[in-house]
Each structure stands twice: as structure tokens, then as C-alpha cells.
């Protein structure tokens, strides 16, 4: 139980430490990059997604690696917890850890799930939490791959949503209203039955591409608040998805936020023809001259 709880703490710490990291304090947050804390160097927290953390100096609080490994040399001193999800922890002789060391990977994932099932947890909410984390991690990896492989369509969709939000909403509502009736109509004929899987595939791809674009837009606005206007798209997508995931846990409002993001994203995809067509900017209103 403690193992899963600490992993939840690590994910929450990613969001909570964002203001410190972007403000230039001694919290290091990296996406897809390795981090090395040299001997004699002191930082507050170290957090990576998809990178390795090597510590030879001092980390005052926590070390969190999602999708990477953690190496603590003999001179390492960590005041808080060490969390490694999807990698291994290499502990050198003499390394000091003030908190708990947690390591979850393919080798001990079944043991971690068994802890959840066997301990006296209150209901099944924690199981759904773990499933949500795994789904979030998988979707995040897929989203980063999409942004890396087809950046131009994603950027065009982001521009369309930002500049033509009302049009994107109309497209999204229209698609979601017509998707089921269209599938029913297609099942009437033999040829149409073959096209139903194609329709579902197109809608699923539109939903995926749309959510990635909405996440990038949210991430760019969030980072802009901390004067990070020239941030990379991958970082924007990461923070945008994390914000959507966290907001999705808000009681009564979480599902509404997710549906709204889905509708806007799908609308942006169809409005731009899957990111192949740039929407024409609104004409500027001429100013009246005396």
C-alpha cells in the first residue's frame, strides 16, 4: 500500500513543483533528458520523465523518475523519498536516503498490484486510481510520439482551436451527434457494414489527435504564465495532459472538463481536415476614421 501511495505522491509532486521549477528555484524537472547531480551540488527536488537520474550530491527532498532509472552513488544524500516507476534503482554503498525507496517495474508490478488487493484499503477507489495512472502514462507516451512524428498537423489544429474556438466547438458537437446515427445507417447495407470500423477508427484518431492538440494549447498557456513562451511542444503537451488528468479528478466537474476537451479537440481536427488545412484568419475590422 505504501508503495503505490508513494508513486501517487511522485506524480502529484510533478505538478506541485512546477511553479518552483519554472521560477528558477532549485527543483529540476526534465522530460526525455537525463539529470546528473554532481558531488557537492545541492538541489531541492529532481523529477524526470523518460530520463535517468544520477545523484552524487545532495537532494534535499525527493527524487522521482517516471520511465527511467535512478542511480545513487556512494556520495549521494537524499533527504526525502526515492520513487522509480518503470526503471530500477541502483544504490551505491554509502548512499543515504532519508525517506522511502520505491521501485516499480515489470519485474515487481504484479507484487505491487497484489499489495493493493490484499491490504485493507477502503473500497476499490485505489484500484481505479492505479488504472488511471497507467492509462495516463500510456496516453502520455503515445501523445509525445504523435507530436514528434507529425508536429505540423498538431500545430495547425492548435492554431485552429485558439483562433476559431467557436467553430471548433460547433464541429465537435456536430461530429459527436452524427457518429452514432451514421454508424446505424451504414449497417443497413453490406458495403456499409464494412465501413463502420473505418468510421470508428477515424473518430478514435480524431479524438486522440484532438486531445493532444488541446493539451499542447493548455500547456503553452500554463507555461506562458511562468514566462516560458519559447518552450518546446513536448513539454507543453506533458503539462497540458497532466493538468487535464488532475482536473479530471474534481468531483462532479472532472468528467465535464474531459468531455469539453474532447469536443473541442475533435472539432479542431475536423475543422482542419485532420491537420491538413489551415483555417483562414478572421479579417481585421477596419477602424473608422474621422
N, C-alpha and C positions, 0 to 999 in steps of 0.2 A: 504494500500500500504506500509506504513511504517513497518507494522508487518512482511510482507513477506520479505521486504528488509533487516530487521534486522536478520531474520533467514538465509538469504543468507550470510550475514556478519558473522554469527556464524560459518557456515560451512567453509567459506574461512579462518576464523581465525584458524580453526583446522590445516590447512596446513601451514599457515604463521607462527604459533607459534611453529612449530615442531623443528626448529633449536634451539630455546631458551630452549625448554623443554629438548631436548636431550643433550644440552650443560650444563645442571645442573643449569640453572638460575631459578628464582622464578616463573616459569609458570608450573602449574601442569596439566598433561594430563593423564587420566586414561581410560582404556577400560574394561567394565564389573566390575568395582570396585567403591565403594563409596569413597567420599572425604570429609574430615571434616577439616575446618579451625577454629582452636581454638581461643578463646578470647586472644588478644594480639599478635596473629600471623599475619604476613603481607606477601601477595604474589602478583604477578603481574596479572596473569590470572588463571582461573580454568575452565578446559574443561573435560567433561566426556561423554562417550558413553555407555549407558546401566547402569549407576550408579547414585546414589543420591548425591547431593552436599549440605552440611550443613555448613553454614558460620556463625561464631560467631566473627570472627576477621575482618581484612581489606583485601579487594581485590582491588588493585589499578586500574585495568582496567575492564575486562569483566568476566562474569560468564555465561558459555554455557553448557547446559545439553541436550543431544540428547538421547531420550528414557529413561529419568529419571526425577526426580523431584528436585526442588531447595527449600531449607529451609533457610530462613534468620532470625536469631534470633534477639532479641531486641538490641544486641550489634553489629550487622553486619553493615559494611560500604563498599559499592561497588561504586567505582568511575566511572565505565562505565555502559554498558548495562547488563541486565539480560535476557538471552534467554533460554526458556524451550520448547523443541519440543517433544511432546509425554508424557508429565508429567504435574505436577501442581507446582505453585509457592506458598509457604507458607510464608507470610510476617508477622514477629513479630512486635509488637508495638515498635516504636523507631528505627527500621531498616532504614538505609539511602541508597538511590540509586541515583547516580549522573546522570545516563543516562535514558534509556527507559526500562521498564519491558515488555517483550513479552512472552506470553504463548499460545501455540497452541497444542490442543489435540483433541480427538474425540468429545468432547462437543462443541468446537467452530471452528472445521475445516471448516464447511460449511460457517461460517461467514467470515473466512479468505479468502476463495475462492471467496465469494461474493464481498469482497473488491477489489479483482483483476479485477472482471468483471465490477464493477460499476465505479471505478476510471478511470481517464483519462490517461491510460497507453499508451505508444507508441507501437501500434501493439499487436500481440499475443505472442511475444517472451517471456514475463514474464510467461505466462501460460505454455509454453513448459519448461521453467526453473523450475517451481514448479513441473511439472510432472517428469522431470529428477531427481529432488531431491528425490521425493517419490520413484521412481524406484531404484535409487541408495541406499536409505535406506533399501528398501525391499531386494535388491540383497545382500547388505552387511550382513544383518541378516541371510539370507539363506546361504551365504558363510561361516560365522562363525560357523553355525550349522554343515555344511558339514565337515569343518576342525576339529570340535570337535568330531563328530561321526565316521569319517573314516580318521584319520590322516595318517595312513600308505600309502594308495593309493595316497594321495595328495603328500606326501614326495617323493614317487617313481617317480611320474610324474615330480616334481620339479627337481629331480636329472637327469632325462632323458633330460629335456629341457636344463638344464645347461651344461650337459656333451655331449649331442648329438643334438645340436641346428639344424644343417643342416638336420639331419634325421627327426627331429620333423617337420620342415618346409615342407619337402617332403611329409610326411604322411598327414599333414594338407591340403596341396594343393590337394593331391590325393582324400581325403575324400570329400572336397568341390566340386571337379569336378564331382565325381561319384554319389553324393547323389541324384541329380535330375534325371539323366538317369536311375538309379537303381529304383527309385520310379515309373517312367514311365513304365519300364519293368515289374514291379510287378503288375501293374494294368491290364496287358494283361490277366492274369488268375484269376479265382475266388479265389484260395488259396492265390495268390499274393496280391490281394486287402486287404485281412485281415492282411497281413504282412506290409503294408505301414505304418499304425500307429506305429507299433513296430519299424520300421526303423527311423521314425521321432522322436520317444521317445529316441532311442539310440543316435541319433545325438544331440538332445537337452541336454541330460545328459552329453554327451561328451563335448559339448560347455560350460556347467556350470562348470563341474569339471576342464576343461582346463583353464578357466578364473580364477578360484580360485587358481590354481597352478601357473599361470603366475603372479597373484597379489602377492602371497607369495614370489616368486622369486624377483620381483621388490622391495617389502617391505624389504626383507632381505638385498638387495644391498643398499637400501637407508639408512637403519639403520646402516649398516656397515660403511657408510661414517661418521657417528657420533659416531664411536667406540662402537656400541651396537651390538656386534657379537653374544651374547648369548640371544637375545630377543626371546620372545615367538612367536609361529607361528600365533596366533590370532592377535597379534599386527602387525606382518609383513603383513598379509592379509589386515588388515584395512588400513595401509598406502599405500600398493600397489594398492588397489582398489581406494583409494582417489586420488592417482597420476594419474591413468588411467582416472578417471572421470574428473579431472581438465584438463588433456591433451586433452580429447575428445572435449573440447570447443574451441580448437585452430582452427581458420578458415582455411579451405582447407586441413589441416593436421589431424584434430581430427578424422575424420572417417577412415583415413588410419591407424592411430595408433590402433584404436579399431579392425579393420579387421586383422591387423598384429598380435595383441594379440590373437584374436580368432583362426587364422590359426595355430599359434604356440601351443596354448593350446590344440586344438583338435588333432593336430599331436602328441603331447606328450601323450595324453590319448590313442590313438590307437596304438602308438608305444609300450606302456607298457601294452596293453590289459586291459585298464581301471584300471591301477594302480596295477595289479596283477603280473606283470613280470618286473624284474629289467634288464635293458639293460646292456650288457657286457661292461665293461670299455675298452677304446681303449688300445691296447698293447703299452707299452713304447718302443720308438725307441732306439735300443741298440747303445750306444756310441762307436765310433771307437777308438781303442787303437793303439798306435804306435807300 
